[in-house]
């Protein structure tokens, strides 16, 4: 299956796009956590 349904069928996207979106969210979360740790260290 080349496409998955996102948000109960509202958006059909490719599997690759979905994976890229997940990686971007993980990166965003990791970056925010690193910034928070940096601020707490000061």
Secondary structure by P-SEA (a helix, b strand, c coil): ccccccccccccccaaaaaaaaaaaaaaaaaaaaaaaaaaac
